[in-house]
Amino acid sequence: MDFQKTIKVKTTKEKAFTAVTQEINKWWGNVDTDQANEIGNEFSIYFENNTEWRFTITKLNKFNEVHWKCIYANHTSGDLNGITDEWLNSEVIFEFKDLGNDEVELFFKHKGLTPELNCYQMCDAGWTHFFANSLKQYLETGKGAPNLVKQ
């Protein structure tokens, strides 16, 4: 089964959508552009040890849904082997549902990130932190907990 999580956040769909399409560095990590907001746009995110994932925006339904497809993967970790390109061709999906009273349900799925992958435990912990904790914190307080590595 693909990794997925759903959270409730005190925010608006517009703010959540903007965070996912233009403020990725505020809750996930270093990116090479702040414009992941049009179909066909590409962006890379960088972590330690020269880790880079490059995504293209494949679906964008304003304030409702965003899909990213991983088109380049160089995932490195001193502890795990065989993870370099495990994200390649996987898809990251965000869905936004207005619950009223300035509350939004955010659904996240990393399609292709399954327990069979070598990186699954590390990526499960990572997405739990960045989506369920950092993004939520950023939307509710204005301060997330991204992994901002020195380039």
C-alpha positions in Angstrom: 0.0 0.0 0.0 1.2 3.5 -0.9 2.2 5.8 2.0 -0.6 8.2 2.8 -1.7 10.5 5.6 -4.7 12.8 6.3 -4.5 15.7 8.7 -6.8 18.5 9.8 -5.3 22.0 9.9 -6.6 25.3 11.1 -6.1 27.2 7.8 -7.8 27.9 4.5 -7.5 25.9 1.3 -5.9 28.9 -0.3 -3.1 29.1 2.3 -2.5 25.3 2.2 -2.4 25.3 -1.6 0.1 28.2 -1.7 2.3 26.4 0.9 2.4 23.3 -1.4 2.9 25.2 -4.6 5.1 28.2 -3.7 6.4 27.8 -0.1 7.9 24.3 -0.1 11.1 25.6 1.5 9.1 26.8 4.5 8.0 23.2 5.5 10.0 20.6 3.6 13.5 21.8 2.4 15.7 23.7 0.0 14.2 24.1 -3.4 15.6 25.6 -6.6 12.4 27.6 -7.4 9.4 28.8 -5.5 7.1 28.4 -8.5 5.7 24.8 -8.4 2.4 26.3 -9.3 1.8 25.5 -13.0 1.5 22.2 -14.9 4.8 21.3 -16.5 6.9 23.4 -14.0 9.8 21.5 -12.5 11.6 21.9 -9.2 14.3 20.1 -7.2 14.5 19.6 -3.5 17.8 19.0 -1.8 18.8 17.1 1.3 22.2 16.1 2.8 24.8 14.0 1.0 23.9 15.4 -2.4 20.4 14.0 -2.2 18.1 15.5 -4.8 14.6 14.7 -6.1 13.3 16.5 -9.1 9.6 16.8 -9.7 7.3 18.0 -12.5 3.8 19.3 -11.8 1.4 16.9 -13.6 -1.9 17.9 -12.2 -3.1 21.2 -10.7 -6.7 21.9 -9.6 -6.4 25.2 -7.9 -7.1 25.1 -4.2 -8.2 21.4 -4.5 -5.4 19.1 -5.7 -1.7 19.0 -6.7 0.3 16.1 -8.2 4.0 16.0 -8.5 5.9 13.2 -10.5 9.5 12.4 -9.6 11.5 12.7 -12.8 15.0 12.4 -11.2 16.1 10.8 -8.0 19.5 10.7 -6.2 18.6 9.6 -2.7 21.7 8.9 -0.6 22.0 7.7 2.9 25.0 6.3 4.8 22.9 3.6 6.3 20.8 2.3 3.4 21.8 0.8 0.1 19.7 0.5 -3.0 17.6 3.6 -2.4 19.2 6.0 -4.9 16.4 6.0 -7.4 13.5 4.4 -5.5 11.4 7.6 -5.9 11.9 7.8 -9.6 8.5 7.8 -11.4 6.6 7.9 -8.1 3.9 10.5 -7.6 3.2 12.8 -4.7 -0.5 13.9 -4.3 -2.0 16.6 -2.2 -5.7 17.1 -1.8 -7.4 19.9 0.0 -10.9 19.8 1.5 -12.6 22.7 3.2 -14.2 21.7 6.5 -15.6 25.2 7.3 -14.6 27.4 10.2 -11.1 27.9 8.7 -10.3 24.2 9.0 -9.0 22.1 6.1 -8.5 18.4 5.7 -5.2 17.7 3.9 -4.8 14.3 2.2 -1.3 13.2 1.2 -0.3 10.2 -0.8 3.1 9.2 -2.1 2.1 6.8 -4.8 4.9 4.3 -5.3 6.3 4.6 -1.8 5.5 1.2 -0.5 6.8 -1.0 2.4 8.7 -3.1 -0.1 11.2 -0.3 -0.8 14.4 -0.1 1.1 13.8 3.6 2.1 10.3 3.0 3.3 10.9 3.3 7.1 13.0 6.4 6.7 10.6 8.0 4.2 7.6 7.1 6.4 9.3 9.0 9.2 10.3 11.8 6.9 6.9 12.4 5.4 5.2 12.1 8.8 7.5 14.8 10.0 7.3 17.1 6.9 3.6 16.7 6.1 1.9 15.9 9.4 4.1 18.1 11.6 6.1 20.7 9.7 3.5 21.6 7.1 0.7 21.7 9.7 2.9 23.8 12.0 3.8 26.2 9.2 0.1 26.7 8.2 -1.0 27.2 11.8 1.8 29.2 13.2 3.8 30.6 10.2 6.9 28.5 11.2 7.5 25.0 9.9 10.4 22.7 10.5 12.0 22.2 7.1 15.3 20.5 6.4 17.3 23.4 5.2 20.8 22.1 4.3 23.7 24.3 3.3 24.3 24.0 -0.4 
